[in-house]
Amino acid sequence: MPDHARAVIVGGGIVGASVAYHLTQLGWRDVVLLEQGSLSGGTTWHAAGLIGQLRSSSNFTRLIRYSADLYSRLEALTGQATGWKRCGSVSVARTAERMIQLKRNAAMANAYGVEAHVISLEEAAARYPLMRIDDLVGAVWIPGDGKANPADITQALARGARA
């Protein structure tokens, strides 16, 4: 362990590894990442890895969009698999009131720069053949959403920080 570091990051989950990665991308060289066990061995290991880009504010949405973009490039940058797959997401409504909210969300997504579409139930069923649609009134599709493996992303970020 070094005697001196410009930054000491406590916690080797996805957030700690991301901080280390981004500091080294800014040119910091004396960054130490401390973890009591193995990288991503805590709460990161339990995360589902679903990456939905639309959030309640434009800044938070921009952060998630940046993350999705980084995850799509990280494997090529580091040689470490991330499990990133852009598979899109669908939100469904069972009531007219919920459909109004989904349409608002789609409009907000587009205003924030996230591609979102109100789709027919038939299109939703075509995307998800096992989904029952007879009790639904509508759906919204966000094609840029995806999934990844949080433990693998953590390893890729840590590897990128070491490079």
FENFEN-V832833 format. One line per field, one symbol per residue. burial: b if it has 16 or more other ideal C-beta (glycine too) atoms within 10 Angstrom, else e. A space follows every 10 residues. Layout:
burial->???
//
This chain:
burial->eeeeeeeebe bbbbebbbbb bebbeeeeee bebebeeebb ebebeebebe bbbbbeeeee beebbebbeb bbebbebbeb ebbbeeeebb bbbeeeeebe ebeebbebbe ebebebeebe beebbebeee eeeeebebbb bbebbbbbbb bbbbbbbbbb bee
//
